[in-house]
């Protein structure tokens, strides 16, 4: 038996601790030896490809799935282990899922207060008012869900999750049902509400840009395991492997071998100090790491190549330029360069091209397919 929440002692541990948790559905492993901590006031985004196990992690933390191996702590108290676990309603966890799950027959006030029915009436009214004020919906207390926009419904669901003052808030794809413009607006509002609330938040998303926008730290999963955990800048600028580098944006791949501590490429050498002489490697260059035209020429120390423009497209804040780069005795390389603002050179234009070394990464060559 686990100790009751009322008598559990608080500790200096993470508000949410997931320690070596594993879970399988029959013979199919979903999560393997997964460990992650979320501190009070911290927002951690759990991200990865479909089927990687991120929603299973969230359901285990919430108590919606029985834990098969490992342990889960909230506020320093063990709430789940292989032998026993506390039910969701006594874990001190708030839940917000992508469908919002609002009761259509209840007003906004009653939806927010649904989880507060055990409180005295005065305290319940105070909590509801505070939660609605927090999400800027105090004027809609008497409205019903069908009278609200999608963004307003999402904020009602957030207020309902925050009203019981949970130690931990779990969000599963909370913005996926909103259109692009509304999604930007609502996630900005949600970020400020969560940071002001001080609650420890674990959020699942499939969108790398959304994770980088929302998260203090990102935990990237693949096939049930963590690949890398850290602030967004670490995963973007210091990826630990090819999977991490490619997950957070398009990359251009150039195969090569290490000679004299560097990899020779058609655009000049790329340092590879961590690889032995002669090692087969792959150089990955982010699309914005290819500098074109005047940017390539700037700085006389940077090696410069030349490539032909195949196509150029304006994507709003950036332009995407398709390039073809000749290689001696080999098929030309097809490259993508992302340039700030409008940059639309004519097709077949020959452009100077250089590599930004801060956006080029060297990893061991992948095995042949």
N, C-alpha and C positions, 0 to 999 in steps of 0.2 A: 504493500500500500504506500502511496505517496502522501506526504504531509499535506494537510489542508492549507489553502492559500492564506487563511486568516492568521495562522501561526508561523508562517514562513518568515525567516529572517532575511532582510535585505543584505546585499553584499556589494562590493565594489566591481563585480563582474559586469559584463555587457548586459544591457537591458534585455537583449535576445541573444541567446547562445545556442548554436547548432553544433554539436560535437560528434564528429565521426558517424553521422547518420547514414544509414543505407536502407533502401526500400526496393522491393521487387513486386511486380504484378505477375503471379505465377512464376514461370521460368524466365520472365523478361525483367532484367534489372533496370530500374528507373533512376535511382540515385545511389552512388557508391562512395563511401568514406568521405562524406561532405562535411566540412567544418567552416563556420562563418559566425562572426559576432557583429551585432549592431548596437551602437552606444546610444544613450539617451540624446535626443536632439539630432541624431544622424539619419540621413536618408541614403539607403543603399539600394541600388538597382540591380536586380538579378536578371540577366539577359543571356540569350543563346538561341540557337536555331530551334525550330519546332521539334518537339519530342526529346529535348535534351534533359528534361526532368525539373525544370524551374517551377512549374505549377505544382508538381508533387512536393517540392521543398516547402512551398507556401502552405499547402494543405496539411503537411506534417506539423509545421509550426503552429497552425491554427487548431490542431486537434481533430481535423476532419478525416484524417487517415491514422490508423494505429501505427505507432513506431515499431519497426522490426529490429533495428539495431542502432546503438548509439544513445545519446540523450539530448534533451532540449531543456534549456533553462530560461526563465523569464524573471528578471529582477534578482538573479542569483538563486532562485528556487527551482529545483528540478520539477518540471511539469510533465515530462514524458521520458520513459526509458523502456527498454525491451519488455520488462516485467509488467508495467502498469503505466497509466497516464491519467491526467486530469482532463475532464471534458472541456470543450471549447468555452462554455459559458462562465467558467471560473478561472480561466487563465489570465484574465486582464488583457485580452487582445481585441482590437477593433478590426473589422473586416470590410473591405470595399471591393466588390467584384465588377466586372465589365458591364453586367446587365442592370446594375444599381439595385434591383430587387426592392423597389418601393411598393408599398401597399396602395393600390389605386383608390380604395374606399376610405383611406385615412387622409386627413389634412397634412400639410407639411409639418405643423406642430406635433401632431400625433405620430407621424413617421419618425421624427427625430427623437421623440420621447419613448419609442416602443421598447427600448432596452432599459428604461429607467423606472419600470413599473413598481419595483420594490422600494423605491425612495419615497420619503414623505412628499406630500403634494407640493409644499413650498419649495423644497430642494429640487424637485423634478422640474417645476416651472423655471427656476433659476438656471438650471443646466441647459434646458431647451433654449431659453432666451440667449444665453451666452454662446451656444453653438451656432445659432442662426445669425447672431451678430458677427461671429467670427468669419462666416462665409458670406456675409453681406446679403442675407436674405430675410432679415427681420420683418420687412414689410410684406412678406409672402407667407406668414405663419398660417393664415386661414385658407390659403389656396390648396388645390389638389394637384397631384402629379401631372394629370393630363392638361392642366392649364399652364405648365411650365415648359420652357425650351429644354433641349437636351443638356445644355450646359448648366442650367439651373437645377435640373434633376440630379446631375452629377454632384453638385454642391450640397444638395439636400442629403444625398447618400453619405457624403463626407461628413456633414454635420452630425448625422446619426451615428457614424462610427466614432466620432470624437466626443460625443456627449457623455458617455460613461467614464471619460478620462482614462483611457487605456494606457498601459505601460508601453504597448507595442501596437503599431498599426500595420496591417498587411493589405497591400493593394495588388490586385490581379488585373493587368491590362486595363486600368481605369479609364483611359481615354480612347480606346480602340473603336467605340461606337460613335464617335463624333467626327464631323467632317473636318477637313484640314484646317480651315480658318478658325473654327470654334475650338479645335483641339489645342492650337497654340495659345489661345486666350485662356482656356480653362486650366491647362497645365501650369501656366504662369501664376494664376490665382491660387491653384492648389499648392504649388511650391511655397509661396509666401505664407499660406495658412499653416502648412506643416512645420515650416521652420519656426514660426512664431509660437506654435503649440508646444514645442520641445519634446514631442513624442518620438520614440525610436520607430523608424519606418523602413519596412522591406517591401519593395515594389517590383513586381514582375512586368517586363515589357519585352517586345520583340524588336523594338525600333532603336538602333544605335544612337541616332541623333537625340531621341527623347531621353535615353539614359544619360547621355552627356549633359543634356540641359538640366535634368532633375537631380542627378546624384552627387553626393559628397564622395562616395566610392561606388565603383562598379564591380560586380562579381560576374565574370563571364564563364558560362558552362558549356560543356560539350559531352554528349553521351553519358550524362549523369555525374560528371566530375567537374571540379573547378579547374579552369585553365589559367586564369590570372585574376587577382583582386587588387584594386588600388584606385586612386583618384583618376578621373577621366584622362588627364594629361599623361599619366603613366602608361595606360593601355594604348593611347594613341601614338605617343612619341617613343615609348620604350616597350614595345610588345615583346613577349617572351618567346613567341613562336609564330610560324606562318599563319596559323589559324587566327590568332589574335590580331595580327596585322591586317589580314584581309577582311575581318569581320567589321572593322570600323572605317571602311571606305575602300574604294577601288584601288588596286595596286597593279603596277606594271612589273612583270617578272622577266628577269634576264638570267639565264644559266651561265655558270662560269667555274673557274678553278682558282684556288688561292695560290698566288705566286709572289713571294717576297712580302707577305703580310697584307696583300690587297687582291681584289678581283678586277681583272681587266674587263671593261665594258665598252661598247661603241661610243659611250659618252664620257670615257675616262675611267680611271681606277677608283674603286670604292674600298676603303679600309676594311680589313677582316682580321683584326689582331687575335681573335679568340679561336681561330681555326688553324690546323696544322698545314704545312706546306703541301700543295697538291690536292687538298680536299675539294671534292665536288660540292659546290654551293649554289644557292639561288639568291640573286639580289632582287629585293622587292622595293619598288619606289612608288610612293603615293602619287596619285595623279597631280596633286598640287606641288609635288616635289620635282616635277619637270618644269624648268624655267625656259620660257620662250622669248625670242626677239631680244629687245633691249635688256630685259631682266637676265637673260643668259649671258649677254656680253658684259654686263656690269661685274666688276671684280676680275682683274686680269689673272688671278691665281686659279680660276675655275676652268677646267678643260671644257671645250665646246665641240659639239657635233652639229650636224645639219640633218634635218628631216623634212620630208614633203608633207604638205597638208592634204589630207584626204577629204575632210569635212570639218566644219566648225558650226556649233550650235549655241545660241544664247539660252541659258537656263535660268535667267533672272539675275541673281547676285553674282553668278559666275558664267563663264563660257567654257564649253567642252570642245577641245580640238583633237580630232583624230589624226594621227601622224603615222607615216611609214619611214622606218629607219633602215637604210641598207647595211648589210653585214657581209664582209668578205667571204665568199664561198658558201654562204648560207642564205636561207630564206629571209626576206626583210622582216623586221620586227614591227608589229602593229602596236602603237602606244596611244594612251589617252592622257592628255594634259588638261588640267583644270586651272583656269586663269581668272582672277578677280575682274568683275565688271564685263562690259562688252569688249570682246576681242575676237574678231571674225575675219581672219585672213582668207584670201581667195584660195580655192582649191588649186593644188599643184605648186603653191608658193613654197620656196625653200626657206626654212627658218633656222636660225641658230638655236640649239637646244643644250641645256646643261642640267646637272643634277644638284638639287639642294641636299647636301650631305646629312642634314638633320632629319630628312624624310626618306632616307634610304636605309634598308635593313638587310643584313646578310644572315641567312639560315642554311642549315644543311640541305643539300638537294633532296627533294622528295623521291621516294622509291619509284621506279618505272611502273607504269600502269599497263 
